[in-house]
């Protein structure tokens, strides 16, 4: 029981000593000796007891210390060691006296009645007594903590006295060395603190580099990491840096604000003031970025890609992860690709030298597709292959419908152009009596498929490749834009509109009305029917229908297949070997035949396949061939 009580007393005294030391440091120093209750006076107490204090935890004063085994069985006892009852009483008295001295605040003085002295006396009696060893360690730690407090207030003489007192105690060596190093650095630290104060007064908080108050206080802390004056100086500098960061952000100088926030984080890492200021800067960033994002969207809506690009770049620098910016970047890329347009936009170019405008155009999205027919496709012809991958790399727009009679009339009246049918005096029509295509004199673009007067909203017929090219050239002159016939690749790409099937609607017969095709329900004026038609299909027209009668395809284009076949720019080649793969037209000088794409109102069912193509001389005119124009963007 005596040994257990001795350990408990030592542990409780240790806690009391540490509490006393911290209170002393922050609230002022009580006397290092006190005229408290008298304690037993030990015999001569040498200050050089050879002992080593292990790194064992101090016992909790509120919990009973574990009962040690008898002294003779202790692991820390020397072989055969033991104490007589008288010596045990003397040891217990010394430990109790040490605890009483500690409670009274007599840590090191007077030497004959101090906690330090009594614990050393106890350890003289039994160098291996755990309570005395823990108590002595607590005394040393408390006294050293007091010493640090004295240094904080600049009481150097008192620190020197403590160091002299503790110097002979081997158990105090490590803690004393740290206190001594701090004590010896004080002259240089004081010089650095004076320098820091002067630089603060001169406004040199963190600039110029190497000659700022920040440099001075950092150097002081490097020598004395517990120095409160240096830390207070750093806190003042940090506050000034954060104030400047907020001011910079308020003026949209966010790069400067970020740099200052980063600097503040190096001054006093993790301070709540930095988190608060960073949050306020971020709010300002978001507000500014919101304005830039809205302005960029408005610029794109106004087709001003240049202005939008600059606004997007500024918003991106502020909020790089904002999903709205990614959307704007996509829109900007489209604007660059499509000349400030977007896929699906409808363009109407006004004439620059007179009233009027070009036909309505649809912006076609760039992309890739497999051109031609696969080898196993039913109805395939050899000149539809080999199937190959083509990238439509050049953005273009395509007329929403075939060129109408009204469109072509404006051209002829304005230019005085004479068509190949007019010069040749004839064209081919559908002969109702024979049910065949026949050549008839006096037929030109003013006539329909029967050779009768054509309606203005019908696709123009009886026009050759030459006539279609002349019309595109005239539009270029009138609008200042580059109009032309589409390339064969562009035409098939726009016809398929993302599909890969035999027909653009699927692989089998159409199950609903999708265009003007030969159906077994179609009837001519005299009741004639098609012999090679889609079963159970009727679109309401035996010949060409007015442009735009049927639903548009996914690209927003009408009658890309059916109604009338159409001229394209390419010369005819018997296969796609060595054909361009960028969507451009394949043209050879002096080619004798051009390409016609798409089926017409009178085509056989397999001719409505998306890959269908056929050759024709450039001066041919027919009741089944028309055209539409394309425009470069």
PLY file of the C-alpha trace (Angstrom):
ply
format ascii 1.0
element vertex 633
property float x
property float y
property float z
element edge 632
property int vertex1
property int vertex2
end_header
0.00 0.00 0.00
2.85 2.39 0.81
4.45 1.88 -2.58
1.11 2.43 -4.38
0.43 5.61 -2.43
3.92 6.85 -3.24
3.31 6.41 -6.96
-0.05 8.16 -6.76
1.47 11.06 -4.87
4.24 11.40 -7.45
1.76 11.35 -10.37
-0.61 13.86 -8.79
2.27 16.15 -7.98
3.41 15.94 -11.58
0.04 17.09 -12.92
-0.15 19.87 -10.37
3.31 21.06 -11.31
2.51 21.25 -15.01
-0.75 23.10 -14.35
1.12 25.52 -12.11
3.79 26.12 -14.71
1.30 26.94 -17.47
-0.69 29.22 -15.18
2.56 30.93 -14.23
3.51 31.47 -17.84
0.23 33.04 -18.95
-0.97 34.74 -15.73
2.19 35.77 -13.96
4.82 34.06 -11.80
4.09 32.99 -8.24
7.06 32.80 -5.93
9.37 29.92 -6.62
9.44 29.39 -2.91
6.56 29.81 -0.51
6.29 30.01 3.28
3.65 27.33 3.28
3.17 24.51 5.70
6.47 23.20 7.01
7.65 19.92 5.61
10.20 17.47 6.90
13.68 18.73 6.25
15.84 16.24 4.45
19.44 15.67 5.12
21.91 17.34 2.80
20.31 17.23 -0.67
22.92 17.02 -3.41
21.83 18.32 -6.85
23.70 15.76 -8.85
21.85 12.52 -8.34
22.83 10.18 -11.21
19.46 9.14 -12.54
17.70 8.61 -15.90
13.98 9.41 -16.20
12.22 7.05 -18.66
9.53 8.26 -21.08
6.68 6.80 -19.04
3.32 8.60 -18.78
2.55 10.47 -15.55
-0.08 8.69 -13.47
-3.58 10.19 -13.48
-4.32 11.72 -10.09
-7.98 10.68 -10.31
-7.22 7.01 -10.85
-5.45 4.75 -8.36
-1.99 3.74 -9.49
-1.57 0.04 -10.17
-0.30 -1.87 -7.15
3.32 -2.83 -7.82
4.69 -6.20 -6.88
6.89 -6.48 -3.80
10.20 -4.69 -4.16
12.12 -7.91 -4.35
10.05 -8.98 -7.40
10.09 -5.63 -9.29
11.51 -5.74 -12.79
13.25 -2.41 -12.20
14.82 -3.48 -8.93
18.44 -4.58 -8.77
18.96 -8.25 -8.04
18.43 -8.82 -4.33
17.47 -5.18 -3.71
15.18 -4.44 -0.77
14.45 -1.68 1.71
14.19 -1.89 5.46
11.00 -0.57 7.07
12.91 2.45 8.34
14.28 3.24 4.89
10.84 2.80 3.35
9.44 5.31 5.85
12.22 7.74 4.98
11.51 7.32 1.24
7.81 7.89 1.68
8.46 10.97 3.78
10.72 12.42 1.08
8.10 11.82 -1.66
5.35 13.33 0.49
7.54 16.36 1.25
8.24 16.79 -2.47
4.52 16.72 -3.25
3.80 19.27 -0.50
6.55 21.57 -1.80
5.18 21.28 -5.31
1.65 22.09 -4.12
3.01 25.15 -2.34
4.88 26.31 -5.43
8.36 25.66 -4.04
9.76 24.05 -7.16
13.50 24.74 -6.84
13.93 27.04 -3.86
14.74 26.96 -1.08
17.02 24.12 -1.96
16.49 22.40 1.38
12.71 22.41 1.08
11.92 22.38 -2.67
10.16 19.79 -4.78
13.35 19.37 -6.79
15.42 18.74 -3.66
12.99 16.31 -2.04
12.62 14.23 -5.19
16.37 14.00 -5.51
16.57 12.94 -1.84
13.98 10.21 -2.51
15.98 8.96 -5.47
19.13 8.86 -3.34
17.28 6.45 -1.09
15.92 4.36 -3.98
17.18 5.37 -7.44
14.60 3.13 -9.06
11.48 4.49 -7.34
8.94 5.25 -10.06
6.97 7.88 -8.15
10.09 9.90 -7.39
11.34 9.62 -10.94
8.04 10.77 -12.41
7.80 13.57 -9.90
11.30 14.77 -10.66
10.57 14.78 -14.38
7.40 16.82 -13.79
9.36 19.33 -11.70
11.94 19.75 -14.43
9.26 20.19 -17.12
7.38 22.71 -14.99
10.50 24.73 -14.22
11.57 24.75 -17.85
8.07 25.92 -18.83
8.43 28.71 -16.26
11.73 29.56 -17.88
10.08 29.87 -21.28
7.52 32.21 -19.74
10.30 34.36 -18.32
11.90 34.51 -21.75
8.58 35.58 -23.26
8.69 38.64 -20.99
12.40 39.24 -21.45
13.41 38.43 -17.86
16.78 37.09 -18.85
18.46 37.16 -15.39
15.74 34.95 -13.90
16.15 32.51 -16.78
19.88 32.35 -16.20
19.23 31.56 -12.52
16.90 28.70 -13.43
19.40 27.32 -15.92
22.10 27.37 -13.25
19.80 25.53 -10.85
18.85 22.83 -13.34
22.25 22.41 -14.97
23.57 19.82 -12.47
20.46 17.61 -12.86
21.10 14.99 -15.57
17.37 14.34 -15.90
16.90 17.95 -16.98
19.56 17.94 -19.67
17.36 17.74 -22.80
14.79 20.29 -21.66
17.48 22.59 -20.29
19.41 22.46 -23.55
16.34 23.64 -25.46
15.74 26.46 -22.99
19.40 27.44 -23.07
19.44 27.53 -26.89
16.43 29.78 -26.86
18.05 31.97 -24.18
21.24 32.34 -26.18
19.29 33.37 -29.29
17.52 36.22 -27.52
19.98 39.03 -28.41
19.62 38.23 -32.13
15.88 37.70 -31.73
15.50 41.08 -30.03
17.44 42.71 -32.86
15.18 41.05 -35.45
12.04 42.13 -33.56
13.24 45.74 -33.51
14.00 45.50 -37.20
10.55 44.04 -37.90
8.84 46.84 -35.99
10.81 49.47 -37.91
9.92 47.89 -41.24
6.27 47.69 -40.30
6.29 51.36 -39.43
7.88 52.09 -42.81
5.16 50.15 -44.65
7.52 47.34 -45.65
5.17 44.59 -44.57
6.08 41.92 -47.13
8.01 43.86 -49.75
10.72 44.29 -50.88
11.72 40.66 -50.72
14.52 40.09 -48.24
14.03 43.50 -46.58
10.48 43.29 -45.24
8.97 42.96 -41.78
7.83 39.51 -42.87
11.46 38.51 -43.40
12.44 39.87 -39.98
9.68 38.09 -38.06
10.25 34.85 -39.91
13.94 34.97 -39.03
13.06 35.65 -35.38
10.73 32.63 -35.28
13.37 30.47 -36.90
15.57 31.22 -33.88
12.78 31.26 -31.29
9.71 29.38 -32.49
7.79 30.26 -29.28
8.27 34.00 -29.59
4.88 35.69 -29.16
6.01 39.12 -30.42
7.15 37.64 -33.73
3.89 35.74 -34.09
1.89 38.88 -33.37
3.90 40.70 -36.02
3.15 37.94 -38.51
-0.55 38.12 -37.61
-0.53 41.86 -38.35
1.18 41.25 -41.71
-1.22 38.42 -42.56
-4.19 40.72 -41.86
-2.72 43.37 -44.17
-2.09 40.82 -46.92
-5.67 39.52 -46.69
-7.00 43.07 -46.82
-5.03 43.74 -49.97
-6.20 40.43 -51.50
-9.82 41.42 -50.96
-9.21 44.88 -52.39
-7.56 43.38 -55.48
-10.48 41.00 -56.01
-12.92 43.91 -55.68
-11.13 45.52 -58.64
-11.22 42.27 -60.70
-7.48 41.76 -60.17
-7.99 38.12 -59.29
-4.48 36.99 -60.19
-3.12 39.44 -57.63
-5.75 38.31 -55.12
-4.78 34.65 -55.56
-1.09 35.52 -55.20
-1.77 37.40 -51.97
-3.92 34.60 -50.58
-1.09 32.16 -51.31
1.33 34.49 -49.52
-0.97 34.70 -46.47
-1.07 30.90 -46.30
2.72 30.84 -45.95
2.72 33.46 -43.19
0.38 31.72 -40.75
-0.94 28.51 -42.30
-4.51 27.43 -41.61
-5.82 30.60 -40.00
-9.65 31.04 -40.11
-9.20 34.56 -41.44
-7.65 33.11 -44.59
-10.57 30.76 -45.17
-13.00 33.63 -44.71
-11.15 35.93 -47.10
-10.71 33.15 -49.66
-14.47 32.54 -49.56
-15.18 36.23 -50.14
-12.73 36.35 -53.04
-14.37 33.26 -54.53
-17.78 34.92 -54.26
-16.41 37.93 -56.13
-14.90 35.61 -58.75
-18.20 33.84 -59.24
-20.06 37.10 -59.58
-17.60 38.40 -62.15
-17.55 35.08 -64.01
-21.36 35.05 -64.12
-21.30 38.41 -65.87
-18.64 37.25 -68.34
-20.56 34.03 -69.08
-23.75 35.94 -69.77
-21.90 38.42 -71.99
-20.20 35.59 -73.90
-23.55 33.90 -74.50
-24.98 37.18 -75.78
-21.98 37.63 -78.09
-22.48 34.14 -79.52
-26.19 34.83 -79.98
-25.17 37.95 -81.91
-22.78 35.85 -84.05
-19.77 37.74 -82.67
-17.32 34.88 -82.13
-14.32 37.18 -81.63
-15.88 38.99 -78.68
-17.20 35.72 -77.25
-13.75 34.12 -77.37
-12.20 36.83 -75.22
-15.05 36.76 -72.71
-14.89 32.96 -72.44
-11.14 33.06 -71.86
-11.58 35.53 -68.99
-14.38 33.48 -67.43
-12.29 30.32 -67.78
-9.42 31.92 -65.88
-11.81 32.63 -63.00
-13.86 29.42 -62.88
-12.09 26.71 -64.91
-14.48 23.95 -63.81
-17.79 25.72 -64.44
-19.87 23.53 -66.81
-21.41 26.63 -68.39
-18.01 27.56 -69.76
-17.63 24.15 -71.40
-20.98 24.72 -73.11
-19.84 28.15 -74.32
-16.58 26.66 -75.62
-18.59 24.12 -77.60
-20.76 26.87 -79.02
-17.66 28.91 -79.85
-16.11 25.94 -81.66
-19.31 25.63 -83.66
-19.23 29.35 -84.41
-15.66 29.05 -85.69
-16.48 25.95 -87.72
-19.75 27.27 -89.08
-18.84 30.94 -89.51
-20.85 32.13 -86.52
-23.69 29.76 -87.34
-24.82 26.56 -85.69
-25.84 23.22 -87.22
-29.49 23.36 -88.15
-29.56 27.15 -88.50
-31.46 28.45 -91.52
-29.62 31.09 -93.54
-31.16 33.50 -96.04
-28.59 35.65 -97.87
-29.95 38.96 -99.15
-28.86 40.24 -102.54
-26.31 43.02 -102.25
-27.21 44.92 -105.43
-30.98 44.58 -105.67
-34.06 43.48 -103.80
-34.43 39.79 -103.15
-32.55 36.94 -101.51
-31.11 33.52 -102.16
-33.02 30.34 -101.27
-33.21 29.22 -97.65
-30.14 27.21 -96.59
-29.63 24.82 -93.67
-26.25 24.64 -91.90
-25.07 21.03 -92.09
-23.03 19.60 -89.18
-19.53 18.41 -90.00
-18.84 14.75 -89.36
-17.94 11.36 -90.81
-19.90 8.65 -92.59
-19.44 5.50 -94.66
-20.06 6.52 -98.27
-21.38 4.03 -100.81
-23.08 0.69 -100.30
-21.72 -2.38 -98.52
-20.99 -5.39 -100.69
-23.99 -7.37 -99.43
-26.65 -4.69 -99.89
-29.61 -5.82 -102.01
-29.81 -3.89 -105.29
-26.22 -2.70 -105.02
-24.26 -1.74 -108.14
-20.50 -2.03 -108.50
-19.99 1.70 -109.05
-21.34 2.34 -105.52
-18.15 1.06 -103.97
-15.84 0.35 -102.47
-17.56 1.73 -99.40
-15.16 4.07 -97.59
-14.99 6.43 -94.64
-15.40 10.07 -95.60
-15.02 13.03 -93.30
-16.98 16.14 -94.15
-14.27 18.48 -92.97
-15.46 21.70 -94.59
-18.57 23.25 -93.08
-21.26 24.07 -95.61
-24.93 24.90 -95.91
-27.36 23.19 -98.26
-30.58 24.51 -99.75
-33.55 23.42 -97.66
-35.47 22.38 -100.77
-34.83 21.80 -104.44
-34.59 24.97 -106.50
-38.15 25.96 -107.40
-39.59 27.32 -110.60
-39.98 30.71 -108.91
-36.33 30.72 -107.84
-35.16 29.92 -111.34
-37.47 32.48 -112.93
-35.85 35.29 -110.88
-32.48 34.17 -112.17
-33.52 34.06 -115.84
-35.29 37.41 -115.68
-32.38 39.12 -113.93
-29.61 37.62 -116.04
-31.22 36.89 -119.40
-29.81 33.38 -119.21
-30.85 30.90 -121.94
-31.02 27.26 -120.82
-29.80 24.20 -122.73
-33.44 23.14 -123.26
-34.21 26.49 -124.82
-31.17 26.35 -127.05
-31.84 22.71 -127.99
-35.56 23.25 -128.35
-36.67 20.21 -126.36
-36.61 18.15 -123.18
-37.99 14.84 -121.97
-41.41 14.54 -120.32
-43.72 11.81 -119.05
-46.05 10.74 -121.84
-49.38 9.82 -120.24
-50.58 7.92 -123.29
-47.60 5.56 -123.55
-46.62 5.62 -119.90
-43.02 6.34 -120.88
-40.50 9.19 -120.82
-40.41 10.85 -124.22
-38.65 13.83 -125.81
-40.92 16.73 -126.75
-40.13 19.98 -128.53
-40.76 23.34 -126.92
-40.32 22.11 -123.37
-38.09 24.10 -120.99
-37.84 25.11 -117.32
-41.28 26.73 -117.44
-42.94 23.31 -117.90
-43.77 20.51 -115.50
-43.20 16.76 -115.88
-46.10 16.48 -118.34
-44.92 19.41 -120.44
-47.64 21.68 -119.07
-47.19 25.02 -117.32
-45.36 24.49 -114.03
-46.38 25.90 -110.67
-44.01 28.32 -108.96
-43.63 26.10 -105.85
-42.71 22.98 -107.78
-39.05 21.94 -108.25
-37.70 23.32 -111.51
-37.29 20.61 -114.18
-35.75 20.43 -117.65
-32.51 22.04 -116.40
-29.08 20.65 -117.22
-25.93 20.52 -115.11
-24.78 23.59 -117.03
-27.98 25.47 -116.14
-27.69 24.55 -112.46
-24.04 25.70 -112.35
-24.99 29.01 -114.00
-27.71 29.61 -111.38
-25.22 28.95 -108.51
-22.70 31.37 -110.07
-25.41 34.05 -110.34
-26.28 33.63 -106.63
-22.61 34.09 -105.77
-22.54 37.40 -107.66
-25.77 38.65 -106.11
-24.92 37.75 -102.48
-21.13 37.99 -102.29
-21.08 34.41 -100.97
-19.72 31.26 -102.57
-22.63 29.26 -103.99
-22.11 26.02 -105.88
-23.59 22.58 -106.44
-22.99 20.12 -103.59
-20.34 17.47 -103.95
-21.47 13.88 -104.29
-20.13 13.10 -100.81
-21.91 16.10 -99.28
-25.14 15.07 -100.95
-25.05 11.48 -99.67
-23.98 12.65 -96.22
-26.92 15.08 -96.05
-29.30 12.49 -97.50
-28.34 9.86 -94.92
-28.42 12.44 -92.10
-26.69 10.05 -89.72
-28.37 6.85 -90.90
-26.52 3.77 -92.17
-29.41 1.71 -93.53
-30.30 0.81 -97.12
-32.84 3.63 -97.30
-32.63 6.66 -95.09
-35.79 5.50 -93.29
-34.61 1.88 -92.79
-33.90 -1.34 -94.64
-37.42 -2.30 -95.72
-40.44 -0.73 -97.38
-41.61 2.58 -95.91
-44.36 2.07 -93.35
-45.53 5.68 -93.40
-45.40 8.60 -95.80
-41.83 9.85 -95.78
-41.51 11.36 -99.25
-42.55 11.29 -102.88
-41.72 7.73 -103.94
-43.26 5.27 -106.39
-45.94 3.46 -104.41
-48.47 0.96 -105.58
-51.19 3.33 -104.44
-50.07 6.17 -106.74
-52.16 6.75 -109.87
-51.64 8.98 -112.92
-54.42 11.10 -114.42
-55.54 8.19 -116.52
-55.16 5.65 -113.71
-51.77 4.28 -114.63
-49.81 2.57 -111.83
-46.15 1.76 -111.26
-44.92 -1.74 -112.04
-41.93 -1.63 -109.66
-43.32 0.21 -106.67
-43.32 0.00 -102.89
-46.27 -2.14 -101.82
-49.01 -0.54 -99.74
-47.52 2.92 -100.15
-49.12 6.07 -101.49
-47.86 9.62 -101.06
-50.62 11.42 -102.98
-48.53 12.46 -105.99
-47.81 10.60 -109.21
-45.39 13.29 -110.48
-43.29 15.84 -108.54
-44.89 17.38 -105.46
-44.45 21.05 -104.45
-41.15 21.53 -102.62
-41.36 20.90 -98.89
-44.55 18.83 -99.03
-43.18 15.92 -96.96
-41.40 15.80 -93.57
-37.83 17.06 -93.37
-35.01 14.64 -92.61
-32.98 14.83 -89.35
-30.81 17.61 -90.83
-33.86 19.73 -91.62
-33.77 19.13 -95.40
-36.75 18.36 -97.62
-36.92 15.86 -100.50
-33.28 14.77 -100.41
-34.53 11.53 -101.92
-37.64 11.19 -104.04
-39.52 13.98 -105.81
-36.69 14.75 -108.29
-33.16 13.42 -108.76
-30.48 16.12 -108.41
-27.29 17.25 -110.11
-24.09 17.28 -108.03
-20.69 18.74 -108.81
-18.62 15.57 -109.36
-17.50 14.04 -112.60
-18.62 10.45 -113.05
-16.21 7.69 -112.00
-16.98 3.99 -112.21
-15.88 3.41 -108.59
-14.69 5.26 -105.50
-11.10 4.07 -105.81
-8.82 7.09 -105.24
-11.83 9.32 -104.52
-11.30 12.21 -102.08
-12.07 11.32 -98.46
-12.61 14.89 -97.24
-16.03 15.46 -98.79
-14.77 17.56 -101.70
-16.00 17.05 -105.27
-14.02 14.69 -107.53
-13.65 16.71 -110.69
-11.45 16.07 -113.73
-10.81 18.55 -116.47
-13.12 18.07 -119.44
-15.15 15.23 -117.92
-17.92 14.08 -120.25
-20.42 12.95 -117.62
-21.58 14.30 -114.28
-23.21 12.55 -111.33
-26.94 12.54 -110.55
-27.95 11.53 -107.01
-31.19 10.41 -105.41
-34.31 8.82 -106.83
-37.16 10.73 -108.45
-40.95 10.55 -108.56
-40.59 7.91 -111.30
-37.67 5.78 -110.06
-37.73 2.06 -109.30
-37.72 1.18 -105.61
-34.01 0.17 -105.46
-33.08 3.60 -106.87
-34.18 5.23 -103.61
-31.31 3.59 -101.73
-29.08 6.17 -100.09
-26.02 5.02 -102.08
-27.75 5.12 -105.49
-25.92 7.17 -108.15
-26.06 7.43 -111.94
-24.10 9.25 -114.69
-25.46 11.81 -117.14
-23.99 14.21 -119.74
-23.92 17.78 -118.43
-26.35 19.10 -121.06
-29.08 16.52 -120.40
-32.46 17.92 -119.33
-35.28 15.81 -118.05
-38.63 15.76 -116.29
-37.02 13.80 -113.47
-33.87 15.85 -112.70
-33.62 19.10 -110.74
-31.02 20.49 -108.32
-30.37 22.37 -105.11
-27.45 24.65 -104.25
-24.82 24.54 -101.53
-22.90 27.40 -99.95
-19.49 27.52 -98.30
-19.45 28.89 -94.76
0 1
1 2
2 3
3 4
4 5
5 6
6 7
7 8
8 9
9 10
10 11
11 12
12 13
13 14
14 15
15 16
16 17
17 18
18 19
19 20
20 21
21 22
22 23
23 24
24 25
25 26
26 27
27 28
28 29
29 30
30 31
31 32
32 33
33 34
34 35
35 36
36 37
37 38
38 39
39 40
40 41
41 42
42 43
43 44
44 45
45 46
46 47
47 48
48 49
49 50
50 51
51 52
52 53
53 54
54 55
55 56
56 57
57 58
58 59
59 60
60 61
61 62
62 63
63 64
64 65
65 66
66 67
67 68
68 69
69 70
70 71
71 72
72 73
73 74
74 75
75 76
76 77
77 78
78 79
79 80
80 81
81 82
82 83
83 84
84 85
85 86
86 87
87 88
88 89
89 90
90 91
91 92
92 93
93 94
94 95
95 96
96 97
97 98
98 99
99 100
100 101
101 102
102 103
103 104
104 105
105 106
106 107
107 108
108 109
109 110
110 111
111 112
112 113
113 114
114 115
115 116
116 117
117 118
118 119
119 120
120 121
121 122
122 123
123 124
124 125
125 126
126 127
127 128
128 129
129 130
130 131
131 132
132 133
133 134
134 135
135 136
136 137
137 138
138 139
139 140
140 141
141 142
142 143
143 144
144 145
145 146
146 147
147 148
148 149
149 150
150 151
151 152
152 153
153 154
154 155
155 156
156 157
157 158
158 159
159 160
160 161
161 162
162 163
163 164
164 165
165 166
166 167
167 168
168 169
169 170
170 171
171 172
172 173
173 174
174 175
175 176
176 177
177 178
178 179
179 180
180 181
181 182
182 183
183 184
184 185
185 186
186 187
187 188
188 189
189 190
190 191
191 192
192 193
193 194
194 195
195 196
196 197
197 198
198 199
199 200
200 201
201 202
202 203
203 204
204 205
205 206
206 207
207 208
208 209
209 210
210 211
211 212
212 213
213 214
214 215
215 216
216 217
217 218
218 219
219 220
220 221
221 222
222 223
223 224
224 225
225 226
226 227
227 228
228 229
229 230
230 231
231 232
232 233
233 234
234 235
235 236
236 237
237 238
238 239
239 240
240 241
241 242
242 243
243 244
244 245
245 246
246 247
247 248
248 249
249 250
250 251
251 252
252 253
253 254
254 255
255 256
256 257
257 258
258 259
259 260
260 261
261 262
262 263
263 264
264 265
265 266
266 267
267 268
268 269
269 270
270 271
271 272
272 273
273 274
274 275
275 276
276 277
277 278
278 279
279 280
280 281
281 282
282 283
283 284
284 285
285 286
286 287
287 288
288 289
289 290
290 291
291 292
292 293
293 294
294 295
295 296
296 297
297 298
298 299
299 300
300 301
301 302
302 303
303 304
304 305
305 306
306 307
307 308
308 309
309 310
310 311
311 312
312 313
313 314
314 315
315 316
316 317
317 318
318 319
319 320
320 321
321 322
322 323
323 324
324 325
325 326
326 327
327 328
328 329
329 330
330 331
331 332
332 333
333 334
334 335
335 336
336 337
337 338
338 339
339 340
340 341
341 342
342 343
343 344
344 345
345 346
346 347
347 348
348 349
349 350
350 351
351 352
352 353
353 354
354 355
355 356
356 357
357 358
358 359
359 360
360 361
361 362
362 363
363 364
364 365
365 366
366 367
367 368
368 369
369 370
370 371
371 372
372 373
373 374
374 375
375 376
376 377
377 378
378 379
379 380
380 381
381 382
382 383
383 384
384 385
385 386
386 387
387 388
388 389
389 390
390 391
391 392
392 393
393 394
394 395
395 396
396 397
397 398
398 399
399 400
400 401
401 402
402 403
403 404
404 405
405 406
406 407
407 408
408 409
409 410
410 411
411 412
412 413
413 414
414 415
415 416
416 417
417 418
418 419
419 420
420 421
421 422
422 423
423 424
424 425
425 426
426 427
427 428
428 429
429 430
430 431
431 432
432 433
433 434
434 435
435 436
436 437
437 438
438 439
439 440
440 441
441 442
442 443
443 444
444 445
445 446
446 447
447 448
448 449
449 450
450 451
451 452
452 453
453 454
454 455
455 456
456 457
457 458
458 459
459 460
460 461
461 462
462 463
463 464
464 465
465 466
466 467
467 468
468 469
469 470
470 471
471 472
472 473
473 474
474 475
475 476
476 477
477 478
478 479
479 480
480 481
481 482
482 483
483 484
484 485
485 486
486 487
487 488
488 489
489 490
490 491
491 492
492 493
493 494
494 495
495 496
496 497
497 498
498 499
499 500
500 501
501 502
502 503
503 504
504 505
505 506
506 507
507 508
508 509
509 510
510 511
511 512
512 513
513 514
514 515
515 516
516 517
517 518
518 519
519 520
520 521
521 522
522 523
523 524
524 525
525 526
526 527
527 528
528 529
529 530
530 531
531 532
532 533
533 534
534 535
535 536
536 537
537 538
538 539
539 540
540 541
541 542
542 543
543 544
544 545
545 546
546 547
547 548
548 549
549 550
550 551
551 552
552 553
553 554
554 555
555 556
556 557
557 558
558 559
559 560
560 561
561 562
562 563
563 564
564 565
565 566
566 567
567 568
568 569
569 570
570 571
571 572
572 573
573 574
574 575
575 576
576 577
577 578
578 579
579 580
580 581
581 582
582 583
583 584
584 585
585 586
586 587
587 588
588 589
589 590
590 591
591 592
592 593
593 594
594 595
595 596
596 597
597 598
598 599
599 600
600 601
601 602
602 603
603 604
604 605
605 606
606 607
607 608
608 609
609 610
610 611
611 612
612 613
613 614
614 615
615 616
616 617
617 618
618 619
619 620
620 621
621 622
622 623
623 624
624 625
625 626
626 627
627 628
628 629
629 630
630 631
631 632
